[in-house]
């Protein structure tokens, strides 16, 4: 089985290529690097130091502490050079601060998307170009076809194309994703067969810079004013109860509202009046919204005559609709639940990624 996938990797890159592998310290990027090295390409491992944390021993993080050492160990075992780039200042400014600021505006942030947009496929690509490498490779589960189109991974449960919707067409020119056609269980099997130290490592599922998963405690430390108590009201302004701080609520939330005559759902976070606005299930459905920071991988003309698939959350099936680049308005054919400002809106033609944007406000 291993030889089969090594042969597949050989077909991805031009002969004599210099390949930089972004190694987070997890099994996906570790196996990716090992396969590329064993396929005979010049392989350079890079791990980014993105943040400092005292709670890094649980194996639920990436790019910190033990993860960096794990990446080094894999590089040593597979006999290729490995370097650590300190991006802590950049990461704080462009990912952590954005995460906090977005919550402070009553919106829902998407830190993984921001990290891909600015850090991994922004600053890291600049480094790749500075050493005249031919490719930057990651362990993302997303496919790049022979025409350069970005496609959903064959392992739909692990597909990460949604988080790459803000990555530019220029960045994708140097990017490759060798794991796109390999199921996760096969990745773990091959990593164990090779003897990689990361073979049985737990996945990074939480926000990487909040390894204990308690993002509210993190926000409280950063912005305690986001936890000032206030009122919960319906869309007509009728007060229904009290909230414990705006940062404790997100659009679409139903649980822990402690209101009578439910169920109620969070419809909006009003930071001006420090109010959580709730509504009934049908009232949190919308068919139109406006987006910002639009990033297209195809010509704007494409959207004039074509319906597309639109994904507004990481774990949801895309729905049919349209996008007008001239107005930045997205329209669903059927109203959707809990469209949250601050999240990524990704555009697809079947499995092909067309680009994406950030949800700004509902219409």
N, C-alpha and C positions, 0 to 999 in steps of 0.2 A: 504493500500500500504506500509506503513512504517513497519508494522509487517512482511510483506513478505520479505523485504530486510534485516531486522534484522535476520530472519531465515537463509537467504543466508550467512550472515556474520558468523554466528555460525558454518557453515560448513567449513569455510576457515582455522580456527585456531584449534590447539590442545586444549583439555580441560585444564583449569587453566593456560592459557598462559598469559605472561606479554608482552604487546604490546606497543611499542613506536610509536607514530604518529607524523610525521613531519608536523607541522602546519605553513603554509605560511601566514595565515591571510585571505585566500580566502574561498569561499563557498565550494570548493571541499574537501579540507583537513578538514574543520570544520565539514562537514557532515560525512566524514569518521570517525573522532574521536567519534562523537556522536553515530554513529551506533555501533561501537566496544564497547563503554561503555555500551550502552543499550543491547548489546548481552551478557553482563555479564563478559567480560574479564577485567583484570587489565589494565587500560589505563593510559599512561603517555604522555602528550603533550609536544613537543619540538619545539621551534621556534628559528631559527638562526638569530642572528644580523649579517648581511652580509656587510652592508655599512651604511653610514650616509648621509642623504640628507635633505635639507630644503624644498624640493618640494615633499611632501609625502601625501598630503591630497586629491588627486584626485581619489584614489582607483585604480590606474593603476600599482601599484607596488606590491612587496612581500618582506617579511622579513625586514621591516624597519618601525620605527615610529608607525603610526596608525595600521599597520598590526599586529605588536606585541601585541598591546593592544586589538585588535579584537580577536586574538587567546586566550589571557588571559580571555577575557569575555566569550568566548565559553566554555573554560575549567571550569570556575567558575559556569556557568549555568548548565553544565552537570555533575559537581561534580567529576572532576578528576584533579590530579596535573599537573601543567604546569611550564616549565622551559625555560629560555632563555640562549642560548650558544653564546658567543661572538666570531664569526669567522671572524671578519672584516680584520684582518691581513692576514689570510690564503686566504680569498676571493680576497683581493687586489692582492696578489702575483699570485694566480693560475687561476683567472678568469679575473679581470680587467686588470692587466698588460699583460696577454696573449692576451686579446682583442686588446689592443693598439699595442703590438708588432706585432701581425699578420697583422694588417692594415699597419704598417710601412714597412712590407716586400712585400706589394702589394697584399696580400691575403685577403680572406673574412673570418672573425672569426665566431665561433659558441659558444657564451658564455653560453647558456643554457646547451649544451652538456658538456662543461667543468665543469660547476657547478655540474651537476649530477655525472660526472666522479670522480672529486676530493673532492667536499665538501659534497654533500648529501649522496652519496653512497661510500664515502671514509672515511673522518674524522668523519662524523656523525655515520657511522656504527661502528667505533671504540668506540664511546661513548656508543652505544647500547650494545656492547659486554661487556663493562666495568661495566655495571649495571646488567649483566646477564639477559637481556631481550631476549625473544624468537623470536620476529619479529620487523622489522622496516616497517612501513606502510606509504604510501604516497597517495595523491589524483590523481596521474597520471592516464591518460586514456590508460591503457595497461593491457593485461591479462596474468596471469600465470596459465597454465593448470595443471592438476593433475600430469603430468609427469615432471613438473618444466620448461616446455618450455615457452618462452616469446612470446606472440601472440599480434597481433594488436587488439586494442579495437573494440568492436562491433559498437561503435559510430565512424565510419571512419573519420568523419569531425574533431573529437577531438583527434584522435589517436596520442599518443606521443611516440610511440616505437622508432621512428627515433632518438629522443634525448637521448635514453638509449642505443644506439648502442656501446658506449664506456664503458658501465658498465660491470664489470667482472662476470663470472659465479659464482665465490665465493661470490660476493656481492649479487647476485640474490637469493642465498640459504636462506637468512634471509628476503628477501623482499616480500611483498604482496601488491596487488593493488585492493582493494575491489570495486572501481568504474568502473572496466573494462566492466561490463555488464549493466551499468546504463546510459541511455542517459542524456545529460546535462539538458534538460528541466525537467526531473524527479528529478534530483539532486536539482534543485532550488525549485521545488514543495515541496519536503520533508524537505528541510532546512526551508522553510517558515512555514510548518506545525509544525515543532518542535519549531519554534520561534528563530532560530539562528540569531544573529546580523549581520551575513555575508550573509544572504539569498539573498539580492538584491544588493550586492556589485558588482561593475564593475570588469571585468576580467583584469588580468595583461597581456597586449598584447605587451607592449614595452619592451625594454631591462631594466631589473629591476633597475639597478644602474644608468639609464638615464631616470628618470620618465617623463621628458618633451618630450622624443622621439627625441631630436636633438643630434644625436650621433656625427655629424660633429662639433658642438660647443664643445662637450666634448673632442673630439680628438684634436681640436685646442688648448684647454687649456692644454692638456697633452703634445702634440708634435707639436708646431707651425711650425716646419720645414716640416711637412707633407703637408703644404698648400703653399709651394713655387711654383710660377707659372712656367709653362714649355710648351713643345710642344706636340701637338697631331700629330701622323704620322701613315701612313698605314704600312703594314707588309714589304713593300719594302723600307721603310725609307723616303718616300715622306712626307714632312711636309704639313699638311692640316689645322692647326689652333693652337690655344693656349688653355691650360687647366688652371684651377684655383687652382690646388693642387691635388696631387695624391689621397688624402683621400676623395675627392669628387666623385670618380669613382669606379665602381665595374665591374667585368667581366660580360658581357652580357648586360650592360646598353646601352640603345638607346636614351633616352631622355636627353636634356640639354647638348648635345655635340656641338651645334651651328656650324655645318659643312655644307657646300654646297654639292650638288650631293648625298644626302643621299638616303635611310637610312644607317647609319653606326652603328656599334656595338663595344663596348669595347672588345677587344680580350685578351689584356694583360696589366698589370701595370708594367712598367720597372723602378724599383727604382734606378738602376745604372745610367741611363741617365735622370731620371726624365721625362719620356715620357709615355704618354698614347697611346697605339697602338690599332688602330681600324681596322675593316675589314667588309666585306659584310656578310650577313646572313649565307650563305653556308660555309663561312670560319671559323665560330665560332662553327662548329660542329666537334666533335671528337668521336672516337670509343674506344680509349685506354688511360689510364692514370696510373700513379704509386701512391701508397698510402703508408702511414707511420702510426706508432702507432696502428698496427692491433690488434684487440681484438676479439677473436673467442669464441663463445658459443658452438661450435661443433668441432669435430676433423678436423684437416687440410685435412685428407684423404677424407672427405665428398666432397670437392670441385673438386677433380680430375675428377670425372665422371658425375658431375651434373651441368646443367644450373641452374642459380639462378635468382632472381629478385634483382635489384640494384637500390637504391634510393640515389640521389645525392643532393637533396634539400628538405627542410621540407615540402613544398607544391607542390608535384609532384607525378604522378603515377610512381611506379618503372618500370624499363625496363629490358628485358631479357638480360643476359650476363653470363660471367664466371669470376672467381677469382682464381688466382694462388698464393697460400700462399708462395711458394718457391721463387717467384720473386717479390711479392707484386704488380703484374700488374692486373688491372681490364680491361676487354674487353666487350664492348657492342656488341650485334648482329647488332644493328642499331645505327649509330652515333647520339649523343645527343648534344643539344644546351647548350652553356655557362657552361661548367664544371669548377667550381671555386675552385682553390687551397685554402685550409684552411677550407673548409666545410666538414661535415661528409659524408661518403659514407657508407650506411647501406645495409646489405645483408639479403635477405629473401628467404625462401622456402614457396611459397604462403603467408600465414599470419604469419608464424613462423619466428621470428628474429634469424638470425644465427650469428650476430656479426656486426662489423663495423671497420672503420678506418678513417684516415684523408687524404683527397685528397692532394697529394704532388705536382706533376707536370704532364702536358699533354705529350703524346707521339705521 
